[in-house]
Amino acid sequence: MKNPKTLNNEKHALIVCDMLNDFVLKGAPLEVARAQAIIGNIKREIIKSRKKHIPIIYCCDGHRPADPEFSLWPRHAVKGTVGAQVIDELKPHKGDYLITKPSYSCFYKTALDKLLKQLGITHVILTGVATNICILYTVAEASMRGYKVIVPENCVAALSQGDHRFALQQMKRVFQVEIV
Ligand code: ZN
């Protein structure tokens, strides 16, 4: 049985990663086809988190117009464009946190770790796209920093189902992520 004191010290945060127009809208430059199917599930997680006063942190790609990433991927989420904005269905509320990231991981060159520490977060719930890219590398960095990670399977999506399944397996095997 868990020590109740340990339980009391657990504090969760919900991360919504890259649910941006350029990844989610039909015909978007980096459309993740299955992203449409997870919008409702993420919305439910957000509502649940608000009720429990769990902080909600939006981590969003924000690229320079000539970002080196565009040699690998189509141009997407350029800072200041509509494509870089969170989709209408999941718009942040007042009091939510918004972090712009220059690469895959939500931790790389961002203030996320500092914010999580300030908020006393021990457990991170990760949602968004893409399962095998930004989600996987954020899982890796969160785990290595000592956070417990929870990934609701129906709140993440990848460009292909094979990538999605592989990434979930890696999270479970390599980082002991709780897939729920
Ligand atoms: Zn990007």
Backbone and ligand atoms as CSV (ligand in chain L), in Angstrom:
chain,resi,resn,atom,element,x,y,z
A,1,MET,N,N,0.841,-1.216,0.000
A,1,MET,CA,C,0.000,0.000,0.000
A,1,MET,C,C,0.867,1.254,0.000
A,2,LYS,N,N,0.423,2.227,-0.721
A,2,LYS,CA,C,1.213,3.463,-0.818
A,2,LYS,C,C,1.130,4.261,0.478
A,3,ASN,N,N,2.227,4.864,0.814
A,3,ASN,CA,C,2.252,5.751,1.968
A,3,ASN,C,C,1.365,6.975,1.678
A,4,PRO,N,N,0.359,7.254,2.515
A,4,PRO,CA,C,-0.551,8.364,2.222
A,4,PRO,C,C,0.169,9.704,2.082
A,5,LYS,N,N,1.318,9.825,2.808
A,5,LYS,CA,C,2.061,11.083,2.722
A,5,LYS,C,C,2.601,11.291,1.296
A,6,THR,N,N,3.067,10.169,0.701
A,6,THR,CA,C,3.578,10.233,-0.673
A,6,THR,C,C,2.455,10.646,-1.618
A,7,LEU,N,N,1.282,10.051,-1.390
A,7,LEU,CA,C,0.130,10.380,-2.232
A,7,LEU,C,C,-0.177,11.867,-2.171
A,8,ASN,N,N,-0.119,12.426,-0.972
A,8,ASN,CA,C,-0.435,13.847,-0.810
A,8,ASN,C,C,0.551,14.741,-1.542
A,9,ASN,N,N,1.780,14.244,-1.692
A,9,ASN,CA,C,2.797,15.061,-2.346
A,9,ASN,C,C,2.723,14.990,-3.872
A,10,GLU,N,N,1.878,14.104,-4.388
A,10,GLU,CA,C,1.765,13.984,-5.845
A,10,GLU,C,C,1.008,15.167,-6.408
A,11,LYS,N,N,1.586,15.770,-7.437
A,11,LYS,CA,C,0.882,16.877,-8.073
A,11,LYS,C,C,0.987,16.739,-9.594
A,12,HIS,N,N,-0.162,16.750,-10.229
A,12,HIS,CA,C,-0.216,16.512,-11.668
A,12,HIS,C,C,-0.274,17.816,-12.472
A,13,ALA,N,N,0.222,17.730,-13.704
A,13,ALA,CA,C,0.006,18.796,-14.695
A,13,ALA,C,C,-0.413,18.127,-15.991
A,14,LEU,N,N,-1.283,18.807,-16.744
A,14,LEU,CA,C,-1.699,18.293,-18.056
A,14,LEU,C,C,-0.977,19.076,-19.141
A,15,ILE,N,N,-0.292,18.361,-20.020
A,15,ILE,CA,C,0.368,19.026,-21.150
A,15,ILE,C,C,-0.398,18.716,-22.435
A,16,VAL,N,N,-0.714,19.759,-23.175
A,16,VAL,CA,C,-1.354,19.600,-24.490
A,16,VAL,C,C,-0.319,20.045,-25.520
A,17,CYS,N,N,0.191,19.082,-26.273
A,17,CYS,CA,C,1.333,19.349,-27.160
A,17,CYS,C,C,0.901,19.463,-28.629
A,18,ASP,N,N,1.220,20.596,-29.229
A,18,ASP,CA,C,1.102,20.776,-30.689
A,18,ASP,C,C,-0.279,20.534,-31.292
A,19,MET,N,N,-1.343,20.793,-30.539
A,19,MET,CA,C,-2.678,20.690,-31.151
A,19,MET,C,C,-2.949,22.016,-31.888
A,20,LEU,N,N,-2.134,22.235,-32.916
A,20,LEU,CA,C,-2.121,23.493,-33.663
A,20,LEU,C,C,-2.791,23.321,-35.025
A,21,ASN,N,N,-3.249,24.440,-35.568
A,21,ASN,CA,C,-3.913,24.398,-36.880
A,21,ASN,C,C,-3.071,23.670,-37.925
A,22,ASP,N,N,-1.761,23.910,-37.942
A,22,ASP,CA,C,-0.910,23.311,-38.978
A,22,ASP,C,C,-0.730,21.798,-38.833
A,23,PHE,N,N,-1.135,21.229,-37.694
A,23,PHE,CA,C,-1.047,19.776,-37.516
A,23,PHE,C,C,-2.418,19.108,-37.574
A,24,VAL,N,N,-3.457,19.877,-37.301
A,24,VAL,CA,C,-4.761,19.242,-37.070
A,24,VAL,C,C,-5.790,19.521,-38.170
A,25,LEU,N,N,-5.782,20.725,-38.738
A,25,LEU,CA,C,-6.811,21.076,-39.723
A,25,LEU,C,C,-6.685,20.217,-40.986
A,26,LYS,N,N,-7.841,19.934,-41.608
A,26,LYS,CA,C,-7.846,19.174,-42.870
A,26,LYS,C,C,-7.004,19.920,-43.916
A,27,GLY,N,N,-6.052,19.218,-44.528
A,27,GLY,CA,C,-5.220,19.804,-45.568
A,27,GLY,C,C,-4.079,20.661,-45.035
A,28,ALA,N,N,-3.882,20.658,-43.732
A,28,ALA,CA,C,-2.786,21.434,-43.120
A,28,ALA,C,C,-1.444,20.881,-43.594
A,29,PRO,N,N,-0.382,21.724,-43.574
A,29,PRO,CA,C,0.908,21.275,-44.109
A,29,PRO,C,C,1.457,20.009,-43.455
A,30,LEU,N,N,1.231,19.851,-42.154
A,30,LEU,CA,C,1.732,18.635,-41.484
A,30,LEU,C,C,0.570,17.912,-40.821
A,31,GLU,N,N,-0.507,17.762,-41.579
A,31,GLU,CA,C,-1.730,17.168,-41.028
A,31,GLU,C,C,-1.492,15.765,-40.465
A,32,VAL,N,N,-1.818,15.599,-39.199
A,32,VAL,CA,C,-1.807,14.281,-38.570
A,32,VAL,C,C,-3.263,13.814,-38.644
A,33,ALA,N,N,-3.523,12.918,-39.596
A,33,ALA,CA,C,-4.917,12.579,-39.914
A,33,ALA,C,C,-5.721,12.192,-38.669
A,34,ARG,N,N,-5.119,11.417,-37.799
A,34,ARG,CA,C,-5.862,10.939,-36.623
A,34,ARG,C,C,-5.998,11.998,-35.526
A,35,ALA,N,N,-5.379,13.150,-35.712
A,35,ALA,CA,C,-5.469,14.206,-34.691
A,35,ALA,C,C,-6.913,14.650,-34.489
A,36,GLN,N,N,-7.694,14.630,-35.577
A,36,GLN,CA,C,-9.109,15.014,-35.483
A,36,GLN,C,C,-9.841,14.110,-34.485
A,37,ALA,N,N,-9.455,12.842,-34.476
A,37,ALA,CA,C,-10.145,11.849,-33.649
A,37,ALA,C,C,-9.835,11.989,-32.156
A,38,ILE,N,N,-8.771,12.727,-31.815
A,38,ILE,CA,C,-8.413,12.825,-30.388
A,38,ILE,C,C,-8.849,14.151,-29.764
A,39,ILE,N,N,-9.394,15.058,-30.584
A,39,ILE,CA,C,-9.767,16.383,-30.060
A,39,ILE,C,C,-10.746,16.259,-28.887
A,40,GLY,N,N,-11.804,15.473,-29.091
A,40,GLY,CA,C,-12.839,15.314,-28.053
A,40,GLY,C,C,-12.269,14.700,-26.779
A,41,ASN,N,N,-11.360,13.724,-26.958
A,41,ASN,CA,C,-10.759,13.057,-25.787
A,41,ASN,C,C,-9.885,14.032,-24.996
A,42,ILE,N,N,-9.120,14.858,-25.716
A,42,ILE,CA,C,-8.274,15.845,-25.028
A,42,ILE,C,C,-9.155,16.868,-24.330
A,43,LYS,N,N,-10.240,17.243,-24.989
A,43,LYS,CA,C,-11.157,18.212,-24.384
A,43,LYS,C,C,-11.682,17.690,-23.049
A,44,ARG,N,N,-12.017,16.392,-23.019
A,44,ARG,CA,C,-12.493,15.789,-21.765
A,44,ARG,C,C,-11.406,15.815,-20.696
A,45,GLU,N,N,-10.158,15.543,-21.094
A,45,GLU,CA,C,-9.036,15.601,-20.127
A,45,GLU,C,C,-8.879,17.024,-19.579
A,46,ILE,N,N,-9.046,18.013,-20.464
A,46,ILE,CA,C,-8.903,19.412,-20.047
A,46,ILE,C,C,-10.000,19.762,-19.034
A,47,ILE,N,N,-11.223,19.353,-19.331
A,47,ILE,CA,C,-12.351,19.653,-18.430
A,47,ILE,C,C,-12.121,18.990,-17.063
A,48,LYS,N,N,-11.687,17.725,-17.115
A,48,LYS,CA,C,-11.397,16.969,-15.884
A,48,LYS,C,C,-10.317,17.695,-15.080
A,49,SER,N,N,-9.268,18.146,-15.772
A,49,SER,CA,C,-8.157,18.820,-15.101
A,49,SER,C,C,-8.609,20.144,-14.480
A,50,ARG,N,N,-9.419,20.893,-15.215
A,50,ARG,CA,C,-9.905,22.169,-14.659
A,50,ARG,C,C,-10.663,21.940,-13.361
A,51,LYS,N,N,-11.504,20.893,-13.368
A,51,LYS,CA,C,-12.299,20.587,-12.165
A,51,LYS,C,C,-11.406,20.275,-10.973
A,52,LYS,N,N,-10.275,19.589,-11.250
A,52,LYS,CA,C,-9.367,19.175,-10.168
A,52,LYS,C,C,-8.285,20.217,-9.904
A,53,HIS,N,N,-8.356,21.373,-10.556
A,53,HIS,CA,C,-7.344,22.435,-10.437
A,53,HIS,C,C,-5.957,21.948,-10.818
A,54,ILE,N,N,-5.912,21.061,-11.805
A,54,ILE,CA,C,-4.633,20.607,-12.359
A,54,ILE,C,C,-4.194,21.632,-13.411
A,55,PRO,N,N,-2.969,22.156,-13.285
A,55,PRO,CA,C,-2.526,23.156,-14.270
A,55,PRO,C,C,-2.501,22.579,-15.685
A,56,ILE,N,N,-2.888,23.406,-16.647
A,56,ILE,CA,C,-2.898,22.988,-18.052
A,56,ILE,C,C,-1.832,23.783,-18.791
A,57,ILE,N,N,-0.915,23.050,-19.407
A,57,ILE,CA,C,0.214,23.690,-20.079
A,57,ILE,C,C,0.183,23.331,-21.564
A,58,TYR,N,N,0.005,24.349,-22.393
A,58,TYR,CA,C,0.035,24.134,-23.840
A,58,TYR,C,C,1.476,24.309,-24.308
A,59,CYS,N,N,2.038,23.281,-24.948
A,59,CYS,CA,C,3.385,23.386,-25.507
A,59,CYS,C,C,3.259,23.364,-27.021
A,60,CYS,N,N,3.726,24.424,-27.651
A,60,CYS,CA,C,3.434,24.611,-29.071
A,60,CYS,C,C,4.686,24.929,-29.871
A,61,ASP,N,N,4.818,24.237,-31.003
A,61,ASP,CA,C,5.855,24.570,-31.973
A,61,ASP,C,C,5.746,26.045,-32.335
A,62,GLY,N,N,6.896,26.709,-32.450
A,62,GLY,CA,C,6.920,28.087,-32.932
A,62,GLY,C,C,8.227,28.262,-33.677
A,63,HIS,N,N,8.156,28.133,-34.995
A,63,HIS,CA,C,9.384,28.117,-35.793
A,63,HIS,C,C,9.697,29.468,-36.415
A,64,ARG,N,N,10.989,29.673,-36.692
A,64,ARG,CA,C,11.417,30.830,-37.479
A,64,ARG,C,C,11.082,30.527,-38.942
A,65,PRO,N,N,10.895,31.564,-39.788
A,65,PRO,CA,C,10.512,31.297,-41.186
A,65,PRO,C,C,11.508,30.407,-41.937
A,66,ALA,N,N,12.806,30.484,-41.581
A,66,ALA,CA,C,13.794,29.642,-42.272
A,66,ALA,C,C,14.344,28.581,-41.325
A,67,ASP,N,N,13.466,27.989,-40.527
A,67,ASP,CA,C,13.900,27.009,-39.526
A,67,ASP,C,C,14.541,25.785,-40.196
A,68,PRO,N,N,15.682,25.316,-39.659
A,68,PRO,CA,C,16.328,24.122,-40.240
A,68,PRO,C,C,15.396,22.903,-40.283
A,69,GLU,N,N,14.383,22.861,-39.391
A,69,GLU,CA,C,13.442,21.728,-39.377
A,69,GLU,C,C,12.727,21.568,-40.723
A,70,PHE,N,N,12.662,22.681,-41.487
A,70,PHE,CA,C,11.914,22.640,-42.752
A,70,PHE,C,C,12.683,21.950,-43.883
A,71,SER,N,N,13.926,21.498,-43.584
A,71,SER,CA,C,14.603,20.679,-44.587
A,71,SER,C,C,14.104,19.236,-44.481
A,72,LEU,N,N,13.457,18.929,-43.355
A,72,LEU,CA,C,12.950,17.568,-43.130
A,72,LEU,C,C,11.430,17.507,-43.264
A,73,TRP,N,N,10.757,18.549,-42.755
A,73,TRP,CA,C,9.288,18.578,-42.740
A,73,TRP,C,C,8.802,19.776,-43.560
A,74,PRO,N,N,7.559,19.675,-44.070
A,74,PRO,CA,C,7.004,20.872,-44.724
A,74,PRO,C,C,6.965,22.045,-43.740
A,75,ARG,N,N,7.029,23.255,-44.269
A,75,ARG,CA,C,6.977,24.455,-43.441
A,75,ARG,C,C,5.693,24.444,-42.590
A,76,HIS,N,N,5.851,24.620,-41.288
A,76,HIS,CA,C,4.684,24.561,-40.394
A,76,HIS,C,C,4.930,25.408,-39.154
A,77,ALA,N,N,3.829,25.807,-38.516
A,77,ALA,CA,C,3.859,26.484,-37.217
A,77,ALA,C,C,4.887,27.609,-37.142
A,78,VAL,N,N,4.897,28.447,-38.163
A,78,VAL,CA,C,5.800,29.601,-38.136
A,78,VAL,C,C,5.212,30.621,-37.153
A,79,LYS,N,N,6.075,31.084,-36.264
A,79,LYS,CA,C,5.668,32.050,-35.220
A,79,LYS,C,C,4.841,33.182,-35.808
A,80,GLY,N,N,3.741,33.519,-35.172
A,80,GLY,CA,C,2.935,34.651,-35.595
A,80,GLY,C,C,1.916,34.327,-36.685
A,81,THR,N,N,1.919,33.077,-37.190
A,81,THR,CA,C,0.936,32.704,-38.219
A,81,THR,C,C,-0.250,31.967,-37.578
A,82,VAL,N,N,-1.357,31.900,-38.326
A,82,VAL,CA,C,-2.549,31.185,-37.839
A,82,VAL,C,C,-2.222,29.710,-37.622
A,83,GLY,N,N,-1.361,29.176,-38.474
A,83,GLY,CA,C,-0.983,27.763,-38.383
A,83,GLY,C,C,-0.333,27.405,-37.057
A,84,ALA,N,N,0.276,28.390,-36.409
A,84,ALA,CA,C,0.974,28.140,-35.143
A,84,ALA,C,C,0.037,28.285,-33.939
A,85,GLN,N,N,-1.236,28.572,-34.215
A,85,GLN,CA,C,-2.175,28.751,-33.097
A,85,GLN,C,C,-2.872,27.440,-32.730
A,86,VAL,N,N,-3.231,27.333,-31.452
A,86,VAL,CA,C,-3.974,26.167,-30.955
A,86,VAL,C,C,-5.338,26.134,-31.662
A,87,ILE,N,N,-5.798,24.943,-32.032
A,87,ILE,CA,C,-7.090,24.806,-32.727
A,87,ILE,C,C,-8.223,25.388,-31.877
A,88,ASP,N,N,-9.238,25.914,-32.566
A,88,ASP,CA,C,-10.352,26.596,-31.883
A,88,ASP,C,C,-10.982,25.733,-30.787
A,89,GLU,N,N,-11.129,24.424,-31.064
A,89,GLU,CA,C,-11.824,23.529,-30.123
A,89,GLU,C,C,-11.118,23.427,-28.780
A,90,LEU,N,N,-9.805,23.698,-28.758
A,90,LEU,CA,C,-9.046,23.490,-27.510
A,90,LEU,C,C,-8.364,24.771,-27.035
A,91,LYS,N,N,-8.900,25.901,-27.445
A,91,LYS,CA,C,-8.267,27.192,-27.101
A,91,LYS,C,C,-7.959,27.303,-25.601
A,92,PRO,N,N,-6.746,27.772,-25.279
A,92,PRO,CA,C,-6.397,27.952,-23.863
A,92,PRO,C,C,-7.323,28.955,-23.174
A,93,HIS,N,N,-7.540,28.745,-21.898
A,93,HIS,CA,C,-8.302,29.686,-21.074
A,93,HIS,C,C,-7.324,30.585,-20.328
A,94,LYS,N,N,-7.888,31.646,-19.753
A,94,LYS,CA,C,-7.096,32.512,-18.890
A,94,LYS,C,C,-6.574,31.669,-17.723
A,95,GLY,N,N,-5.311,31.810,-17.411
A,95,GLY,CA,C,-4.760,31.021,-16.306
A,95,GLY,C,C,-4.027,29.772,-16.765
A,96,ASP,N,N,-4.267,29.347,-18.023
A,96,ASP,CA,C,-3.485,28.236,-18.569
A,96,ASP,C,C,-2.100,28.758,-18.938
A,97,TYR,N,N,-1.166,27.839,-19.093
A,97,TYR,CA,C,0.196,28.229,-19.454
A,97,TYR,C,C,0.444,27.912,-20.924
A,98,LEU,N,N,1.210,28.767,-21.582
A,98,LEU,CA,C,1.537,28.533,-22.985
A,98,LEU,C,C,3.044,28.631,-23.180
A,99,ILE,N,N,3.607,27.567,-23.676
A,99,ILE,CA,C,5.054,27.522,-23.884
A,99,ILE,C,C,5.336,27.280,-25.359
A,100,THR,N,N,6.189,28.122,-25.939
A,100,THR,CA,C,6.577,27.933,-27.338
A,100,THR,C,C,7.888,27.172,-27.373
A,101,LYS,N,N,7.936,26.165,-28.232
A,101,LYS,CA,C,9.147,25.333,-28.304
A,101,LYS,C,C,9.730,25.380,-29.715
A,102,PRO,N,N,11.064,25.317,-29.825
A,102,PRO,CA,C,11.684,25.401,-31.150
A,102,PRO,C,C,11.911,24.047,-31.810
A,103,SER,N,N,11.690,22.942,-31.061
A,103,SER,CA,C,11.979,21.619,-31.625
A,103,SER,C,C,10.991,20.592,-31.074
A,104,TYR,N,N,11.332,19.309,-31.160
A,104,TYR,CA,C,10.393,18.246,-30.788
A,104,TYR,C,C,10.034,18.244,-29.300
A,105,SER,N,N,11.058,18.215,-28.460
A,105,SER,CA,C,10.793,18.064,-27.027
A,105,SER,C,C,10.226,19.346,-26.427
A,106,CYS,N,N,9.258,19.171,-25.532
A,106,CYS,CA,C,8.670,20.339,-24.855
A,106,CYS,C,C,9.660,20.959,-23.864
A,107,PHE,N,N,10.764,20.236,-23.568
A,107,PHE,CA,C,11.742,20.748,-22.607
A,107,PHE,C,C,12.881,21.524,-23.276
A,108,TYR,N,N,13.187,21.180,-24.543
A,108,TYR,CA,C,14.378,21.718,-25.205
A,108,TYR,C,C,14.260,23.231,-25.429
A,109,LYS,N,N,15.175,23.970,-24.804
A,109,LYS,CA,C,15.211,25.441,-24.912
A,109,LYS,C,C,13.881,26.102,-24.547
A,110,THR,N,N,13.202,25.553,-23.520
A,110,THR,CA,C,11.970,26.179,-23.027
A,110,THR,C,C,12.054,26.301,-21.500
A,111,ALA,N,N,11.057,26.969,-20.927
A,111,ALA,CA,C,11.027,27.145,-19.473
A,111,ALA,C,C,10.129,26.098,-18.807
A,112,LEU,N,N,9.834,24.993,-19.527
A,112,LEU,CA,C,8.895,24.005,-18.976
A,112,LEU,C,C,9.372,23.404,-17.656
A,113,ASP,N,N,10.635,22.981,-17.602
A,113,ASP,CA,C,11.134,22.336,-16.388
A,113,ASP,C,C,11.038,23.283,-15.191
A,114,LYS,N,N,11.417,24.533,-15.434
A,114,LYS,CA,C,11.363,25.553,-14.378
A,114,LYS,C,C,9.907,25.732,-13.899
A,115,LEU,N,N,8.982,25.800,-14.847
A,115,LEU,CA,C,7.574,25.974,-14.513
A,115,LEU,C,C,7.056,24.789,-13.691
A,116,LEU,N,N,7.373,23.572,-14.138
A,116,LEU,CA,C,6.907,22.377,-13.419
A,116,LEU,C,C,7.446,22.372,-11.991
A,117,LYS,N,N,8.694,22.780,-11.836
A,117,LYS,CA,C,9.302,22.815,-10.499
A,117,LYS,C,C,8.625,23.867,-9.635
A,118,GLN,N,N,8.372,25.037,-10.232
A,118,GLN,CA,C,7.692,26.114,-9.483
A,118,GLN,C,C,6.321,25.654,-9.006
A,119,LEU,N,N,5.646,24.868,-9.843
A,119,LEU,CA,C,4.293,24.413,-9.500
A,119,LEU,C,C,4.318,23.164,-8.608
A,120,GLY,N,N,5.503,22.620,-8.378
A,120,GLY,CA,C,5.634,21.430,-7.523
A,120,GLY,C,C,5.113,20.160,-8.174
A,121,ILE,N,N,5.176,20.112,-9.507
A,121,ILE,CA,C,4.617,18.976,-10.256
A,121,ILE,C,C,5.508,17.739,-10.111
A,122,THR,N,N,4.852,16.582,-9.864
A,122,THR,CA,C,5.565,15.305,-9.814
A,122,THR,C,C,5.141,14.392,-10.974
A,123,HIS,N,N,3.900,14.584,-11.465
A,123,HIS,CA,C,3.325,13.721,-12.497
A,123,HIS,C,C,2.862,14.558,-13.692
A,124,VAL,N,N,3.253,14.116,-14.867
A,124,VAL,CA,C,2.889,14.848,-16.081
A,124,VAL,C,C,1.975,13.966,-16.938
A,125,ILE,N,N,0.825,14.503,-17.302
A,125,ILE,CA,C,-0.085,13.793,-18.214
A,125,ILE,C,C,0.143,14.404,-19.593
A,126,LEU,N,N,0.536,13.572,-20.554
A,126,LEU,CA,C,0.906,14.092,-21.874
A,126,LEU,C,C,-0.147,13.763,-22.923
A,127,THR,N,N,-0.589,14.784,-23.647
A,127,THR,CA,C,-1.556,14.587,-24.725
A,127,THR,C,C,-1.107,15.378,-25.956
A,128,GLY,N,N,-1.625,14.994,-27.133
A,128,GLY,CA,C,-1.351,15.758,-28.351
A,128,GLY,C,C,-0.664,14.943,-29.430
A,129,VAL,N,N,0.085,15.635,-30.284
A,129,VAL,CA,C,0.742,14.974,-31.423
A,129,VAL,C,C,2.222,15.371,-31.470
A,130,ALA,N,N,3.030,14.591,-32.156
A,130,ALA,CA,C,2.765,13.255,-32.681
A,130,ALA,C,C,3.355,12.236,-31.700
A,131,THR,N,N,2.653,11.116,-31.535
A,131,THR,CA,C,3.045,10.105,-30.540
A,131,THR,C,C,4.534,9.756,-30.603
A,132,ASN,N,N,5.063,9.562,-31.831
A,132,ASN,CA,C,6.443,9.083,-31.965
A,132,ASN,C,C,7.464,10.215,-32.091
A,133,ILE,N,N,6.998,11.468,-32.105
A,133,ILE,CA,C,7.966,12.560,-32.256
A,133,ILE,C,C,7.922,13.440,-30.991
A,134,CYS,N,N,7.130,14.480,-30.998
A,134,CYS,CA,C,7.157,15.409,-29.866
A,134,CYS,C,C,6.734,14.746,-28.552
A,135,ILE,N,N,5.767,13.840,-28.613
A,135,ILE,CA,C,5.323,13.182,-27.381
A,135,ILE,C,C,6.436,12.261,-26.858
A,136,LEU,N,N,6.981,11.425,-27.742
A,136,LEU,CA,C,8.017,10.474,-27.308
A,136,LEU,C,C,9.237,11.186,-26.716
A,137,TYR,N,N,9.706,12.248,-27.380
A,137,TYR,CA,C,10.923,12.918,-26.886
A,137,TYR,C,C,10.640,13.745,-25.633
A,138,THR,N,N,9.407,14.159,-25.465
A,138,THR,CA,C,9.040,14.844,-24.227
A,138,THR,C,C,8.940,13.829,-23.083
A,139,VAL,N,N,8.400,12.651,-23.398
A,139,VAL,CA,C,8.349,11.566,-22.414
A,139,VAL,C,C,9.768,11.256,-21.929
A,140,ALA,N,N,10.698,11.133,-22.875
A,140,ALA,CA,C,12.082,10.792,-22.532
A,140,ALA,C,C,12.668,11.841,-21.593
A,141,GLU,N,N,12.506,13.092,-21.963
A,141,GLU,CA,C,13.111,14.159,-21.152
A,141,GLU,C,C,12.431,14.309,-19.798
A,142,ALA,N,N,11.123,14.129,-19.757
A,142,ALA,CA,C,10.403,14.239,-18.482
A,142,ALA,C,C,10.850,13.106,-17.561
A,143,SER,N,N,10.938,11.890,-18.109
A,143,SER,CA,C,11.340,10.733,-17.302
A,143,SER,C,C,12.750,10.909,-16.767
A,144,MET,N,N,13.658,11.350,-17.629
A,144,MET,CA,C,15.050,11.512,-17.197
A,144,MET,C,C,15.189,12.589,-16.136
A,145,ARG,N,N,14.231,13.516,-16.123
A,145,ARG,CA,C,14.244,14.569,-15.095
A,145,ARG,C,C,13.521,14.138,-13.817
A,146,GLY,N,N,13.005,12.924,-13.815
A,146,GLY,CA,C,12.405,12.390,-12.589
A,146,GLY,C,C,10.901,12.587,-12.459
A,147,TYR,N,N,10.252,13.046,-13.517
A,147,TYR,CA,C,8.786,13.154,-13.457
A,147,TYR,C,C,8.174,11.801,-13.819
A,148,LYS,N,N,7.060,11.469,-13.186
A,148,LYS,CA,C,6.270,10.305,-13.591
A,148,LYS,C,C,5.412,10.746,-14.768
A,149,VAL,N,N,5.326,9.900,-15.787
A,149,VAL,CA,C,4.575,10.299,-16.984
A,149,VAL,C,C,3.391,9.372,-17.219
A,150,ILE,N,N,2.266,9.983,-17.532
A,150,ILE,CA,C,1.039,9.249,-17.849
A,150,ILE,C,C,0.604,9.667,-19.252
A,151,VAL,N,N,0.351,8.695,-20.108
A,151,VAL,CA,C,-0.116,9.020,-21.459
A,151,VAL,C,C,-1.468,8.351,-21.705
A,152,PRO,N,N,-2.546,9.128,-21.772
A,152,PRO,CA,C,-3.837,8.534,-22.149
A,152,PRO,C,C,-3.791,8.196,-23.648
A,153,GLU,N,N,-3.864,6.901,-23.937
A,153,GLU,CA,C,-3.662,6.389,-25.289
A,153,GLU,C,C,-4.577,7.055,-26.326
A,154,ASN,N,N,-5.801,7.385,-25.900
A,154,ASN,CA,C,-6.755,7.961,-26.863
A,154,ASN,C,C,-6.611,9.480,-26.997
A,155,CYS,N,N,-5.551,10.030,-26.395
A,155,CYS,CA,C,-5.307,11.483,-26.480
A,155,CYS,C,C,-4.019,11.800,-27.227
A,156,VAL,N,N,-3.418,10.786,-27.885
A,156,VAL,CA,C,-2.218,11.024,-28.693
A,156,VAL,C,C,-2.414,10.383,-30.069
A,157,ALA,N,N,-1.754,10.944,-31.083
A,157,ALA,CA,C,-1.880,10.415,-32.439
A,157,ALA,C,C,-0.581,10.653,-33.204
A,158,ALA,N,N,-0.339,9.769,-34.182
A,158,ALA,CA,C,0.871,9.896,-35.014
A,158,ALA,C,C,0.485,9.918,-36.487
A,159,LEU,N,N,1.488,10.108,-37.352
A,159,LEU,CA,C,1.229,10.129,-38.793
A,159,LEU,C,C,0.804,8.745,-39.296
A,160,SER,N,N,1.312,7.686,-38.645
A,160,SER,CA,C,0.855,6.337,-39.012
A,160,SER,C,C,0.585,5.536,-37.737
A,161,GLN,N,N,-0.251,4.503,-37.884
A,161,GLN,CA,C,-0.598,3.669,-36.727
A,161,GLN,C,C,0.605,2.861,-36.256
A,162,GLY,N,N,1.487,2.501,-37.199
A,162,GLY,CA,C,2.696,1.764,-36.845
A,162,GLY,C,C,3.594,2.606,-35.939
A,163,ASP,N,N,3.794,3.855,-36.318
A,163,ASP,CA,C,4.606,4.773,-35.508
A,163,ASP,C,C,3.983,4.964,-34.128
A,164,HIS,N,N,2.667,5.078,-34.115
A,164,HIS,CA,C,1.909,5.307,-32.879
A,164,HIS,C,C,2.131,4.138,-31.909
A,165,ARG,N,N,1.941,2.908,-32.437
A,165,ARG,CA,C,2.064,1.724,-31.583
A,165,ARG,C,C,3.502,1.546,-31.101
A,166,PHE,N,N,4.466,1.744,-32.003
A,166,PHE,CA,C,5.877,1.592,-31.648
A,166,PHE,C,C,6.247,2.565,-30.519
A,167,ALA,N,N,5.817,3.811,-30.669
A,167,ALA,CA,C,6.175,4.831,-29.682
A,167,ALA,C,C,5.570,4.502,-28.311
A,168,LEU,N,N,4.314,4.045,-28.304
A,168,LEU,CA,C,3.686,3.703,-27.021
A,168,LEU,C,C,4.438,2.561,-26.341
A,169,GLN,N,N,4.864,1.588,-27.151
A,169,GLN,CA,C,5.634,0.456,-26.617
A,169,GLN,C,C,6.945,0.925,-25.999
A,170,GLN,N,N,7.649,1.801,-26.718
A,170,GLN,CA,C,8.923,2.334,-26.221
A,170,GLN,C,C,8.721,3.073,-24.907
A,171,MET,N,N,7.666,3.881,-24.844
A,171,MET,CA,C,7.387,4.648,-23.622
A,171,MET,C,C,7.215,3.714,-22.433
A,172,LYS,N,N,6.461,2.619,-22.686
A,172,LYS,CA,C,6.167,1.672,-21.618
A,172,LYS,C,C,7.427,0.918,-21.203
A,173,ARG,N,N,8.163,0.380,-22.215
A,173,ARG,CA,C,9.318,-0.483,-21.940
A,173,ARG,C,C,10.514,0.291,-21.427
A,174,VAL,N,N,10.768,1.434,-22.033
A,174,VAL,CA,C,12.029,2.140,-21.751
A,174,VAL,C,C,11.877,3.145,-20.612
A,175,PHE,N,N,10.688,3.731,-20.487
A,175,PHE,CA,C,10.507,4.793,-19.485
A,175,PHE,C,C,9.429,4.503,-18.449
A,176,GLN,N,N,8.862,3.277,-18.493
A,176,GLN,CA,C,7.824,2.880,-17.532
A,176,GLN,C,C,6.668,3.877,-17.468
A,177,VAL,N,N,6.337,4.397,-18.629
A,177,VAL,CA,C,5.209,5.325,-18.706
A,177,VAL,C,C,3.922,4.552,-18.443
A,178,GLU,N,N,3.019,5.191,-17.737
A,178,GLU,CA,C,1.720,4.593,-17.488
A,178,GLU,C,C,0.812,4.942,-18.669
A,179,ILE,N,N,0.519,3.940,-19.502
A,179,ILE,CA,C,-0.378,4.172,-20.634
A,179,ILE,C,C,-1.793,3.868,-20.156
A,180,VAL,N,N,-2.671,4.860,-20.220
A,180,VAL,CA,C,-4.021,4.622,-19.671
A,180,VAL,C,C,-5.079,4.755,-20.769
L,1,ZN,ZN,ZN,8.021,21.646,-35.803
